[in-house]
Amino acid sequence: MYKQKHSEQGAVTDSLYHFASSADLSTRISARSVSSSLTGASPWPLSSISNLANSFHDRFGQQGPLSDLDEAIELYRAALALRPPGHSDRSTCLDNLAISLRARFEQQGALSDLDEAIELHRAALTPYPPGHSLRSSSLDNLAIALQVRFERQSVSSDLGEAFRLYLQLSQVSHAVTRGDLRAANSWATSAEQLKHHSSMVAYQTALKFLDSHVAILSSFSRHFDVVREATLSIAMDAFSYSIRHDALTTAVELYWTQLARFRTSPDELSASGDTSKALAQEFKQLSSRLRKVLGELDVSPEEQSSHIRKLTVKWHGIISRICMVPSFFRFLLPPLFSDLQKAAEDGPVIIVNASQYSCDALIILRALDPVHISLDIARAEVSE
């Protein structure tokens, strides 16, 4: 279960020594000379050391030489030594070192590397209390490492801790970040594969995060198509899970939510009168400000998290005011099954869903429960 590093800030890109992962780094700089220079007054910026470590780690991921991973670990340790407790980048450095150690464990099988990685992930999570915008990414890293150790040693407490961590995601109330989306998707995937009882909550949380994120994104955003593709995959798997667990009504609601996810609700609101138009404009402006803050790379994690919290309070406030407008009381909320049955007034509605786990059809009738038909066909055939 190898997973590349992914801090919410992303790899720093303004360093002189952030090379393409395929470049021959050994001809540009010796990692060992950088490390040894740290014993004195180092001329190297902290970001340069971390970026060089990132490059070695990335090249290992592409080409596989274990020596690159060893160099990355050495450099991450050096960078960590220069980031004492309280430093704004310490948690990111802890996570990156832990992920590299976990990758080396998966190559060599030394349990000491995995045990150290878990403790480093724990330390990285500690500065991020519930409500912090970077907590989900760090939480995800720790949960993944615990699952890796469970796969190796079958210690049930590791798996239990991993899913207790994931369950915290259902309480996220700030504006959803890409780190939140990744963590929720990891949760849903792990719960499905391990047949954990939290699977439905995981899918619902992931789809709720997608709804929130899409509401903030502009249709012209460069992330919009990526989110749309991710939505289709997670929604189809959630639909399949609901079918396989006899939750047919939930499956229908998930399907309609998927269809409605990319509609322009603020534009519909604008057409409902002057007051509604003003609310729609305020909603768009706040969404734009949130997009900007979520994409900031030149501020500290703490400053970014503070900005997100403040804007989220305002964003929820405007949504509450919009929900008071007639006909918009479920603004940005998923549709109800009782409302969806109205679509079958003129005849049955048939939904076909092709997931990696199953292919199914649901027949929606005006006044009856949905009818399920299992399809014994390949996913590719349904896509066509």
C-alpha positions in Angstrom: 0.0 0.0 0.0 2.7 2.5 -1.1 1.5 6.1 -0.9 3.4 9.1 -2.1 3.8 12.1 0.2 1.2 14.8 -0.1 1.3 17.7 2.3 -1.5 20.1 1.8 1.0 22.8 1.1 2.6 20.6 -1.6 6.3 20.4 -2.3 7.9 23.8 -2.1 8.7 25.0 -5.6 10.7 28.2 -5.1 14.0 26.6 -4.2 17.0 26.7 -6.5 17.4 23.0 -6.0 14.0 21.6 -6.8 14.8 19.5 -9.8 12.7 17.3 -12.0 12.5 13.8 -10.5 14.1 12.3 -13.6 17.1 14.6 -13.6 20.5 13.2 -12.7 20.7 14.8 -9.2 24.1 13.3 -8.5 25.8 15.5 -11.0 24.2 18.7 -9.5 24.8 18.2 -5.8 25.9 15.6 -3.4 23.3 14.9 -0.7 26.0 13.7 1.6 27.9 17.0 1.3 24.8 18.9 2.1 24.2 16.8 5.1 27.7 17.2 6.4 27.7 20.9 5.8 24.8 21.2 8.3 27.3 20.6 11.2 28.5 24.2 10.7 26.9 27.4 9.5 24.9 26.0 6.5 24.5 28.2 3.5 21.6 26.0 2.3 18.0 27.3 2.8 15.8 24.9 4.7 13.5 24.6 1.7 16.4 23.5 -0.5 17.2 20.6 1.7 13.6 19.5 1.8 13.2 19.9 -1.9 16.3 17.8 -2.6 14.9 15.1 -0.3 11.6 15.4 -2.2 13.4 14.9 -5.5 15.3 11.8 -4.3 12.0 10.4 -3.0 10.2 11.1 -6.3 13.0 9.6 -8.4 12.8 6.5 -6.2 9.1 6.3 -7.0 9.7 6.5 -10.7 12.9 4.4 -11.1 13.2 2.4 -8.0 16.9 2.7 -6.9 16.8 2.1 -3.1 19.8 4.3 -2.7 17.6 7.3 -3.6 15.3 6.4 -0.9 18.1 6.2 1.6 19.4 9.6 0.5 15.9 11.1 0.9 15.6 9.7 4.5 19.0 11.1 5.4 18.1 14.5 4.0 14.6 14.5 5.7 16.4 13.7 9.0 18.7 16.7 8.4 15.8 19.0 7.6 13.9 17.8 10.7 16.9 18.6 12.9 16.6 22.2 11.7 12.9 22.4 12.5 12.5 22.2 16.3 9.1 21.7 18.0 7.0 24.7 17.2 8.4 25.3 13.8 5.6 25.8 11.2 7.0 23.2 8.8 7.9 20.6 11.4 4.8 18.4 10.9 5.2 18.4 7.1 8.8 17.3 7.6 7.8 14.6 10.1 5.2 13.2 7.7 7.6 13.2 4.7 10.3 11.4 6.7 7.7 8.9 7.9 6.4 8.2 4.4 9.9 7.5 3.1 10.6 5.1 6.0 7.3 3.4 5.2 8.4 3.0 1.6 11.7 1.5 2.7 9.8 -0.9 4.9 7.8 -2.1 1.9 11.1 -2.6 0.0 13.1 -4.3 2.8 10.7 -5.4 5.4 12.5 -3.9 8.4 9.7 -3.5 11.0 11.8 -0.9 12.8 11.3 1.5 9.8 7.5 1.0 10.0 7.4 1.4 13.8 9.4 4.6 13.5 7.2 5.9 10.7 4.0 5.4 12.8 5.5 7.3 15.7 6.6 10.1 13.4 3.1 10.3 11.9 1.7 10.5 15.5 4.0 13.4 16.2 3.1 15.1 13.0 -0.6 14.9 13.8 -0.3 16.3 17.3 -0.1 20.0 16.4 -3.2 19.8 14.3 -6.3 19.8 16.6 -9.8 19.0 15.3 -10.9 21.8 13.0 -7.4 22.4 11.6 -7.4 22.4 7.8 -4.3 20.2 7.6 -5.4 17.6 10.1 -7.0 15.3 7.5 -3.9 14.8 5.5 -1.8 14.0 8.5 -4.5 11.8 9.9 -4.7 9.9 6.6 -0.9 9.3 6.7 -1.1 7.8 10.2 -4.1 5.6 9.3 -2.4 4.2 6.2 0.7 3.3 8.2 -1.3 1.6 10.9 -3.1 -0.4 8.2 0.3 -1.5 6.7 1.4 -2.7 10.1 -2.0 -4.5 10.5 -1.4 -6.3 7.2 2.0 -7.4 8.4 1.3 -8.3 12.0 -2.5 -8.7 12.2 -2.8 -6.7 15.4 -6.4 -5.7 15.6 -5.7 -2.6 17.7 -3.8 -1.0 14.7 -6.8 -1.5 12.5 -9.2 -0.2 15.1 -7.1 2.9 15.7 -6.9 3.5 11.9 -10.7 3.6 11.5 -11.2 5.6 14.7 -9.0 8.2 13.1 -11.0 8.1 9.8 -14.3 8.4 11.7 -13.1 11.9 12.8 -13.4 13.0 9.2 -17.2 12.9 9.5 -16.9 15.8 11.9 -15.0 18.1 9.6 -16.8 21.5 9.4 -14.3 23.8 7.7 -14.2 24.4 4.0 -13.2 21.2 2.4 -9.6 21.0 1.1 -8.0 18.5 -1.3 -6.4 16.9 1.7 -9.8 16.3 3.2 -11.0 14.7 -0.1 -8.0 12.5 -0.3 -8.4 11.3 3.3 -12.1 10.6 2.8 -11.4 8.6 -0.4 -8.7 6.6 1.4 -11.2 5.8 4.2 -13.9 4.7 1.7 -11.4 2.5 -0.2 -10.0 0.9 2.9 -13.4 0.3 4.5 -14.7 -1.3 1.4 -11.7 -3.5 0.9 -11.6 -4.6 4.6 -15.4 -4.9 4.8 -15.4 -2.4 7.8 -18.7 -1.4 9.3 -17.9 2.3 8.6 -18.1 1.9 4.8 -21.4 3.7 4.4 -20.4 6.6 6.6 -17.1 6.8 4.7 -18.9 7.0 1.3 -21.3 9.6 2.6 -18.5 11.7 4.1 -16.5 11.5 0.8 -19.5 12.5 -1.2 -20.4 15.3 1.2 -16.8 16.6 0.9 -17.1 16.5 -2.9 -20.4 18.4 -2.8 -18.8 21.1 -0.6 -15.7 21.3 -2.7 -17.6 21.6 -5.9 -19.8 24.3 -4.5 -16.6 26.4 -3.9 -15.0 25.6 -7.2 -15.7 27.7 -10.2 -16.8 25.8 -13.3 -13.8 27.3 -15.0 -11.4 26.1 -12.3 -8.5 23.9 -13.4 -9.5 21.5 -10.6 -13.1 21.2 -11.7 -12.7 18.4 -14.3 -10.5 16.4 -11.9 -13.1 16.7 -9.2 -15.8 15.7 -11.7 -13.9 12.5 -12.6 -13.3 11.6 -8.9 -17.0 12.2 -8.2 -18.1 9.7 -10.8 -15.9 7.0 -9.4 -16.7 7.4 -5.7 -20.4 7.9 -6.5 -20.6 4.7 -8.5 -18.8 2.7 -5.8 -21.1 4.2 -3.1 -24.2 3.3 -5.2 -22.8 -0.3 -5.5 -22.2 -0.5 -1.8 -25.7 0.6 -1.1 -27.1 -2.0 -3.5 -25.0 -4.8 -2.0 -26.3 -3.9 1.5 -30.0 -3.6 0.5 -30.1 0.1 1.0 -31.9 0.8 -2.3 -33.4 4.1 -1.4 -30.0 5.4 -0.4 -28.6 4.2 -3.7 -31.2 6.3 -5.6 -30.5 9.4 -3.5 -26.8 9.0 -4.2 -27.5 8.8 -7.9 -29.6 11.9 -8.0 -27.1 13.7 -5.9 -24.5 12.9 -8.4 -26.6 14.3 -11.3 -27.3 17.5 -9.3 -23.8 18.0 -8.1 -22.6 20.2 -11.0 -25.7 22.3 -11.5 -25.4 26.1 -11.1 -27.5 26.6 -8.0 -26.3 30.2 -7.4 -27.4 31.1 -10.9 -30.9 29.6 -10.2 -30.9 31.6 -7.0 -30.1 34.8 -8.9 -33.2 34.4 -11.0 -35.5 34.4 -7.9 -35.6 38.2 -7.2 -33.3 41.0 -6.1 -32.8 39.8 -2.6 -31.9 36.3 -3.8 -29.6 37.8 -6.5 -27.7 39.7 -3.7 -27.4 36.5 -1.7 -26.1 34.6 -4.8 -23.5 37.3 -5.4 -22.3 37.2 -1.8 -22.1 33.3 -2.0 -20.0 33.5 -5.2 -17.7 36.1 -3.7 -17.1 34.1 -0.5 -16.5 30.9 -2.7 -14.0 32.9 -4.7 -12.2 34.0 -1.5 -12.1 30.4 -0.2 -10.7 29.1 -3.5 -7.9 31.6 -3.3 -7.1 30.7 0.3 -7.2 27.0 -0.3 -4.7 27.4 -3.1 -2.3 29.6 -1.2 1.3 28.3 -1.1 3.1 31.3 0.2 1.7 31.4 3.7 2.3 29.3 6.7 0.0 26.3 7.5 -1.2 28.0 10.6 -2.0 31.3 8.8 -3.8 29.4 6.0 -5.9 27.3 8.5 -6.9 30.5 10.3 -8.1 32.1 7.1 -10.0 29.0 6.2 -11.8 28.9 9.6 -12.8 32.5 9.4 -14.1 32.3 5.8 -15.9 29.0 6.5 -18.0 30.6 9.3 -19.1 33.3 6.9 -19.7 30.7 4.1 -22.0 28.7 6.4 -23.7 31.9 7.4 -24.6 32.8 3.8 -25.8 29.3 3.1 -28.2 29.5 6.2 -29.6 32.7 4.8 -30.1 31.2 1.4 -32.0 28.2 2.9 -34.5 30.7 4.2 -35.5 31.7 0.7 -38.6 29.9 -0.5 -37.8 26.9 -2.8 -34.2 26.9 -1.7 -34.5 25.3 1.8 -32.4 22.4 0.6 -29.7 24.6 -1.0 -26.6 22.4 -1.6 -28.2 19.5 0.3 -28.8 16.1 -1.4 -32.4 15.4 -2.7 -34.8 13.2 -0.8 -36.1 9.9 -2.2 -39.7 11.0 -1.8 -39.0 14.0 -4.0 -37.2 11.8 -6.5 -40.1 9.5 -7.1 -41.9 12.3 -8.8 -39.5 11.8 -11.7 -41.3 8.5 -12.3 -44.8 10.1 -12.7 -44.8 9.5 -16.4 -43.3 6.0 -16.3 -40.5 4.0 -14.6 -37.1 5.5 -14.4 -34.2 3.0 -14.9 -30.8 3.7 -13.4 -27.8 1.7 -14.6 -24.6 1.8 -12.5 -21.2 0.3 -13.3 -18.8 0.1 -10.4 -15.6 -1.8 -10.0 -17.5 -3.9 -7.4 -20.7 -4.6 -9.2 -23.0 -3.7 -12.2 -26.6 -3.0 -11.3 -29.9 -1.6 -12.5 -32.6 0.0 -10.4 -36.1 0.6 -11.5 -37.8 3.6 -9.9 -41.6 3.5 -9.7 -43.9 6.3 -8.7 -45.4 4.8 -5.5 -43.4 1.6 -4.9 -40.0 0.7 -3.5 -37.1 0.6 -6.1 -36.6 -2.7 -7.9 -33.1 -4.1 -8.1 -31.7 -6.1 -11.1 -28.2 -7.5 -10.9 -26.4 -7.1 -14.3 -23.9 -9.9 -15.2 -21.9 -7.8 -17.6 -18.5 -6.2 -17.6 -18.1 -2.6 -16.6 -16.7 -1.7 -20.0 -19.9 -2.9 -21.7 -22.0 -0.6 -19.5 -19.7 2.4 -20.2 -20.2 1.9 -23.9 
